Amino acid sequence: MRTTHKEKSQQMKKTSRGHTSPSVNHRNLAAATALAAGATLFGVVVLPSTSGASSSPTTISVSQNKTWGPTLTLKNGDTVYRLTADSKNMSVCTGKCATIWIPVLLKSGQKTPIGDGVSGLGSFSRAGGTHQVTFQGIPLYTFFKDKKPGQVTGNVKDTWGQWWSINPKSPHTAPKKIGGSGGTTTTTAGGGIAY
């Protein structure tokens, strides 16, 4: 099938200099190319936000979990975890780890985290200039498999180490199930935890 001159001219558009070019939105293409090049050039890793598009300040609360008892959560009820391999005010969870175990970050412009019935909160600077929230110097995270407020699916051991939900009365101790024996679920990578 042969393309007519009229069809060709409809497929082409005139540039400011009178030249014809394929109908492409050059501004969007240039912006996407620059963004991709900048991210590659600077090795930028964008961390997911812990609370969506909300502009309210990062707030840590204590919720009463049916299985685990008093547990630190975000204001919306999302469970907060710790990685036992972290040191005081220092996170070893970067790269892929930080996409699965999302660091709890201060909102842009927020100087300190807000505690709703919680004291001992602080923050430290992560690579890239974000500020991760801490409880008694312990870096805080949420877990991507927790899909609803109050859910606790991250008391596990994986590639990066042992993860615990946090009882604010004993943050350095593995949580214990209420009315049951045993503490955290221990699973090694490849042995049940599929990311």
Buried (B, 14 or more C-beta within 10 A) or exposed (E): EEEEEEEEEEEEEEEEEEEEEEEEEEEEEEEEEEEEEEEEEEEEEEBEEBBEEEEEBBBBBBBEBEBBBBBBBBBBBBBBBBBBEBEEBEBEBBEEBBBBBBBBBBBEEBEEBBBEEBEEBBBBEBEEEBBBBBBBBBBBBBBBEBEEEBBBBBBBBBEBBBBBBBBBEEBEEBBBBEEEEEBBBBEEEEEEBEE
